Amino acid sequence: MVELILPTMTCGHCVKTVTETIHRIDAAAEVSVDLPTHRVRIETNQPAEAFVPALTEEGYAPA
């Protein structure tokens, strides 16, 4: 499991973009989002480092 804090994720559109970005890296990943805390949990076999560049490129750099 990977857990990331994405401070710039602030709305439903952000959640959709983040989820789609994660699924481009791992289509089988299970994504759960806690929008008020900006927390994303990803059930995956991939390391966190696999997601950081793609999320950062989309404007959601992990803190």
Wavefront OBJ file of the C-alpha trace (Angstrom):
o trace
v 0.000 0.000 0.000
v 1.145 3.501 -0.870
v -0.136 6.567 0.960
v 0.447 10.062 -0.390
v -0.558 13.558 0.687
v -1.464 15.733 -2.308
v -1.958 19.311 -1.010
v -3.228 20.647 -4.354
v -6.015 18.048 -4.601
v -9.013 20.126 -3.552
v -12.117 19.060 -5.507
v -13.916 16.222 -7.247
v -12.242 17.008 -10.566
v -8.860 16.700 -8.851
v -9.854 13.301 -7.446
v -10.840 12.110 -10.926
v -7.545 13.284 -12.438
v -5.474 11.740 -9.646
v -7.348 8.430 -9.926
v -6.923 8.314 -13.710
v -3.224 9.125 -13.364
v -2.728 6.321 -10.839
v -4.568 3.870 -13.097
v -2.244 4.757 -15.994
v 0.628 3.472 -13.832
v -1.240 0.461 -12.386
v -4.607 -0.340 -13.952
v -5.404 -2.810 -11.153
v -4.685 -0.365 -8.302
v -7.443 0.309 -5.790
v -7.570 4.015 -4.999
v -9.228 5.579 -1.973
v -9.258 9.334 -1.430
v -9.880 11.402 1.681
v -10.361 14.821 0.113
v -10.518 16.898 3.352
v -7.061 15.625 4.384
v -5.711 15.469 0.787
v -4.741 11.836 1.440
v -4.654 9.141 -1.251
v -4.241 5.459 -0.451
v -3.251 3.166 -3.289
v -3.460 -0.609 -2.997
v -0.728 -1.633 -5.413
v 2.432 -3.654 -5.792
v 4.195 -0.625 -7.274
v 6.468 1.564 -5.118
v 5.454 5.161 -4.336
v 8.205 6.339 -6.668
v 6.258 4.883 -9.603
v 3.416 7.378 -9.058
v 5.223 10.558 -7.974
v 6.499 11.744 -11.407
v 3.121 11.269 -13.129
v 1.182 12.945 -10.310
v 3.660 15.825 -10.204
v 3.335 16.308 -13.973
v -0.459 16.582 -13.529
v 0.021 19.259 -10.844
v -0.433 17.063 -7.768
v 3.061 16.821 -6.308
v 3.086 14.794 -3.087
v 4.125 16.647 0.058
l 1 2 3 4 5 6 7 8 9 10 11 12 13 14 15 16 17 18 19 20 21 22 23 24 25 26 27 28 29 30 31 32 33 34 35 36 37 38 39 40 41 42 43 44 45 46 47 48 49 50 51 52 53 54 55 56 57 58 59 60 61 62 63
